Amino acid sequence: MRETEKIWMNGELVDWNDARVHVGAHGLHYGSGVFEGIRAYDTPKGTAVFRLTDHLKRFDNSARLLHMALPYSIEDLRAACNELIAANGLPECYLRPIAFYGYGELGVSAMGNPIDVVIMSWPWGAYLGEEGLKKGISAKISSWQRIGPNVIPHVAKATGVYLNSMLAVTEANRAGYDEAILLTGDGFIADGSGENVFLVKDGELFTPDHSASILPGITRDTVIQIAQYLGYRVHEKPLIRSDLYLADEAFMTGTAAEVTPLRAVDDVEIGVGPITLEIQENYLDTARGRSERWAQWLEYATPAPAEA
Ligand code: PPE
């Protein structure tokens, strides 16, 4: 990862190398943390954080699901993100807020442990490579099932949940695929290791609904709204792996992955289609401030210069 100057840690900006935690931190032992992934884009009116408030609301919800009372409000965290962006001086970056049970007691119950809250920022290029954004990626249906709603609350973007994703993507990479797609215990398509999944059939879009243990993706929501605005019907419904094999097009969405075409699943070639590319272009135009229609999603990190 590319190091930057500062990290926001428990209310203060500290030097990158000084942002340390004790090895006895509860979150390290038990994965008891929550996090977010947010992108700030360089737009014609300055750096804008895409849907910052929505990400921070999800952060707060994730924490609540882990019985973690964050010592900072959404307002405080928004100010902290802006402070960090200003301190690191990057026109574009990825922001990673994380909150975890810290150093105090060990033992599975987190009662009595302090809560550490940290925000990092660094430049993060195309998640699945520049080539992946243009030419699409390959995915493998994982032999690992996506965690179910009664296993860990999948609606929470919790650190421990990502062991599930890590196993799946590692399995896929070792077998020569770029990414993994996890199914629920009942065989319905859930998520990629770090993305939501969409497919296109007969000019309409399909994506798994919330009952399929998905993370309620903010990019997913953005893409649904943009696609509907462009005139496409979008169906949120249970999907099975055969739907992917027979799809006209498929793609993955995520803050890091943005809109990445899925050109093959389990060696079934799908290719990269025009609707995927249209959605991708519209998504990037939106995030980069080139679309007035969705200007409400851009939260400027620095005051926008006065109109000439
Ligand atoms: N599902 C999963 C499992 C997931 O991790 C992400 C985001 C999404 C869906 C899409 O959510 P959203 O970003 O709100 O559209 N994955 C984040 C972390 C990736 C990582 O490798 O770390 C991200 O994209 O920031």
Residues whose N, C-alpha, C, O or C-beta is under 5 A from the ligand:
A	BS01	PPE	G37 I38 D191 G192 S193 G194 E195 N196 L215 P216 G217 I218 T219 R220 T253 G254 T255 A256 A257
